[in-house]
Amino acid sequence: MKVTIGQRGGAYSAYVAKKDLEEAIVGMERPDLWGGWIELANGWRLNLPEMAADTRLPITVDARRIGGGAV
């Protein structure tokens, strides 16, 4: 699914256009965000692709949902 990752005031957020869903990123597998899972405030977990740590935000990426929360 296409997910737009952004940052406001030091906090990351994710927007899923197909679901009209914007949630704060509350957990992540890796400190540099990319290449591991992230957890959204609604409980969803998504796998993000490998990217450079200094990737400019906002950016839209292909992410895969791996669990958590209701659809």
Residue frames as a rotation matrix with the C-alpha (Angstrom) as fourth column:
MET 1
0.585 0.811 0.000 0.00
0.811 -0.585 0.000 0.00
0.000 0.000 -1.000 0.00
LYS 2
-0.138 -0.574 0.807 1.12
0.485 -0.750 -0.450 3.56
0.863 0.330 0.382 -0.64
VAL 3
0.593 0.220 -0.775 1.99
0.803 -0.238 0.547 5.39
-0.064 -0.946 -0.318 2.58
THR 4
0.334 -0.473 0.815 3.19
0.131 -0.833 -0.537 8.96
0.934 0.286 -0.216 2.94
ILE 5
0.269 -0.383 -0.884 5.67
0.961 0.162 0.223 9.42
0.058 -0.910 0.411 5.78
GLY 6
0.324 -0.134 0.936 6.07
0.144 -0.971 -0.189 12.92
0.935 0.196 -0.296 7.18
GLN 7
-0.288 -0.457 -0.842 7.49
0.932 0.070 -0.356 14.71
0.222 -0.887 0.405 10.18
ARG 8
0.333 0.403 0.853 6.09
0.095 -0.914 0.395 17.60
0.938 -0.050 -0.342 12.22
GLY 9
0.502 -0.134 0.854 7.83
-0.762 -0.536 0.363 19.04
0.409 -0.833 -0.371 15.23
GLY 10
-0.486 -0.828 0.280 10.12
-0.871 0.431 -0.236 16.03
0.075 -0.358 -0.931 15.56
ALA 11
-0.226 0.489 0.842 7.29
-0.310 0.784 -0.538 13.46
-0.923 -0.383 -0.026 15.49
TYR 12
-0.975 -0.123 -0.187 6.73
-0.218 0.341 0.915 11.13
-0.049 0.932 -0.359 12.54
SER 13
-0.050 0.981 0.187 3.32
-0.486 0.139 -0.863 10.45
-0.872 -0.134 0.470 11.01
ALA 14
-0.932 -0.149 0.331 1.96
0.177 0.609 0.774 8.18
-0.317 0.779 -0.541 8.30
TYR 15
-0.151 0.895 -0.421 -0.90
-0.701 -0.397 -0.592 8.85
-0.697 0.205 0.687 5.89
VAL 16
-0.794 0.044 0.607 -2.64
0.361 0.837 0.411 6.04
-0.490 0.545 -0.681 3.98
ALA 17
-0.774 0.466 -0.429 -4.68
-0.609 -0.734 0.301 7.71
-0.175 0.494 0.852 1.23
LYS 18
-0.638 0.532 -0.557 -6.66
-0.132 0.637 0.759 4.60
0.759 0.558 -0.336 0.28
LYS 19
-0.239 0.518 -0.821 -8.01
0.884 0.466 0.036 4.41
0.402 -0.717 -0.569 3.86
ASP 20
0.230 0.205 0.951 -8.04
0.001 -0.978 0.211 8.21
0.973 -0.048 -0.225 4.42
LEU 21
0.867 -0.014 -0.497 -6.05
0.473 0.331 0.816 7.48
0.153 -0.944 0.293 7.57
GLU 22
0.125 -0.864 0.488 -3.42
-0.192 -0.504 -0.842 9.66
0.974 0.011 -0.228 9.22
GLU 23
0.950 0.131 -0.283 -1.80
0.219 0.366 0.905 8.39
0.222 -0.921 0.319 12.40
ALA 24
0.483 -0.817 0.315 1.25
-0.875 -0.452 0.171 9.17
0.003 -0.359 -0.933 14.50
ILE 25
0.310 -0.514 -0.800 4.11
-0.024 0.837 -0.547 6.71
0.950 0.189 0.247 14.36
VAL 26
0.727 0.110 0.678 4.46
-0.647 -0.220 0.730 5.54
0.230 -0.969 -0.089 17.96
GLY 27
0.447 -0.625 0.640 7.09
-0.239 0.605 0.759 2.82
-0.862 -0.493 0.121 17.59
MET 28
0.728 -0.262 -0.633 9.76
-0.640 0.070 -0.765 1.69
0.245 0.963 -0.117 15.17
GLU 29
0.921 -0.385 -0.054 12.13
0.388 0.907 0.161 -1.22
-0.012 -0.169 0.985 14.84
ARG 30
-0.022 -0.979 0.202 15.10
0.980 -0.062 -0.191 0.89
0.200 0.194 0.961 13.76
PRO 31
0.003 -0.001 -1.000 16.11
0.610 -0.792 0.003 4.32
-0.792 -0.610 -0.002 15.02
ASP 32
-0.822 -0.341 -0.457 16.58
-0.125 -0.675 0.727 5.62
-0.556 0.655 0.512 11.45
LEU 33
-0.045 0.978 -0.204 12.99
-0.674 -0.180 -0.716 4.54
-0.737 0.105 0.667 10.51
TRP 34
0.325 0.218 -0.920 13.75
-0.942 0.159 -0.295 2.76
0.082 0.963 0.257 7.23
GLY 35
-0.335 -0.498 -0.800 14.01
-0.611 0.761 -0.218 -0.97
0.717 0.416 -0.559 6.54
GLY 36
-0.971 0.075 -0.226 12.02
0.217 0.673 -0.707 -2.27
0.099 -0.736 -0.670 9.49
TRP 37
-0.112 0.993 -0.039 8.55
0.865 0.117 0.488 -2.11
0.490 0.021 -0.872 10.97
ILE 38
-0.893 0.046 0.448 6.76
-0.239 -0.891 -0.385 0.94
0.382 -0.451 0.807 12.30
GLU 39
-0.474 0.793 -0.384 3.75
0.880 0.445 -0.166 0.97
0.039 -0.417 -0.908 14.61
LEU 40
-0.547 0.392 0.740 0.97
0.046 -0.868 0.494 3.51
0.836 0.304 0.457 14.20
ALA 41
-0.816 0.246 0.524 -1.16
-0.578 -0.387 -0.719 4.96
0.026 -0.889 0.458 17.00
ASN 42
0.223 0.972 -0.081 -4.13
-0.970 0.229 0.079 2.82
0.096 0.061 0.994 15.85
GLY 43
0.348 -0.153 0.925 -2.10
-0.457 0.834 0.310 -0.39
-0.819 -0.531 0.220 16.34
TRP 44
0.998 -0.003 -0.061 -1.21
-0.054 0.432 -0.900 -1.10
0.029 0.902 0.431 12.70
ARG 45
0.151 -0.986 0.076 2.29
-0.066 0.066 0.996 -2.37
-0.986 -0.155 -0.055 11.95
LEU 46
0.984 0.092 -0.150 3.83
-0.143 -0.075 -0.987 -1.65
-0.102 0.993 -0.061 8.56
ASN 47
0.219 -0.941 0.258 7.11
0.716 0.334 0.612 -2.75
-0.663 0.051 0.747 7.00
LEU 48
0.785 -0.042 -0.618 8.96
-0.327 -0.875 -0.356 0.12
-0.526 0.482 -0.701 5.34
PRO 49
0.856 -0.505 0.112 11.50
0.371 0.446 -0.815 -0.26
0.362 0.739 0.569 2.51
GLU 50
0.131 -0.912 -0.388 15.24
0.863 -0.088 0.498 0.25
-0.489 -0.400 0.775 2.97
MET 51
0.732 0.008 0.681 16.17
0.411 -0.803 -0.432 3.87
0.544 0.596 -0.591 2.36
ALA 52
-0.384 -0.909 0.162 18.99
0.465 -0.342 -0.816 6.21
0.798 -0.238 0.554 3.35
ALA 53
-0.213 0.249 -0.945 18.72
0.968 -0.076 -0.238 7.62
-0.131 -0.966 -0.225 6.87
ASP 54
-0.670 -0.125 -0.732 18.81
0.187 -0.982 -0.003 11.17
-0.718 -0.139 0.682 5.48
THR 55
-0.584 0.554 0.594 15.85
0.769 0.144 0.622 10.68
0.259 0.820 -0.510 3.07
ARG 56
-0.964 0.233 0.129 13.89
-0.250 -0.958 -0.140 13.93
0.091 -0.168 0.982 2.79
LEU 57
-0.519 0.847 -0.114 10.34
0.824 0.461 -0.330 13.95
-0.227 -0.265 -0.937 4.12
PRO 58
0.239 0.685 0.688 7.50
-0.516 0.690 -0.508 13.88
-0.823 -0.233 0.518 3.24
ILE 59
-0.695 -0.418 -0.586 7.86
-0.719 0.404 0.565 10.89
0.001 0.814 -0.581 0.92
THR 60
0.499 0.859 0.118 5.41
-0.829 0.512 -0.224 8.31
-0.253 0.014 0.967 -0.41
VAL 61
-0.667 -0.741 -0.077 6.61
-0.744 0.657 0.123 4.70
-0.040 0.139 -0.989 -0.26
ASP 62
0.214 0.643 -0.735 5.23
-0.457 0.731 0.507 1.20
0.863 0.228 0.451 -0.79
ALA 63
-0.604 -0.317 0.731 4.72
-0.797 0.221 -0.562 -0.33
0.016 -0.922 -0.386 2.65
ARG 64
-0.335 0.474 -0.814 3.32
-0.063 0.851 0.522 -3.72
0.940 0.226 -0.256 3.63
ARG 65
0.189 0.497 0.847 0.91
-0.919 -0.215 0.332 -4.13
0.347 -0.841 0.416 6.51
ILE 66
-0.535 -0.484 -0.692 2.07
-0.216 0.871 -0.442 -6.90
0.817 -0.087 -0.571 8.82
GLY 67
-0.297 0.535 -0.791 -0.61
0.777 0.617 0.125 -6.75
0.555 -0.578 -0.599 11.49
GLY 68
-0.826 -0.007 -0.564 -2.31
0.489 -0.506 -0.710 -4.97
-0.280 -0.862 0.421 14.33
GLY 69
-0.665 0.570 -0.482 -5.56
-0.333 -0.804 -0.492 -3.05
-0.668 -0.166 0.725 14.66
ALA 70
0.157 0.828 0.538 -8.79
0.458 0.422 -0.782 -3.33
-0.875 0.369 -0.314 12.71
VAL 71
-0.513 -0.294 0.806 -8.91
0.857 -0.120 0.502 -2.64
-0.051 0.948 0.314 8.99
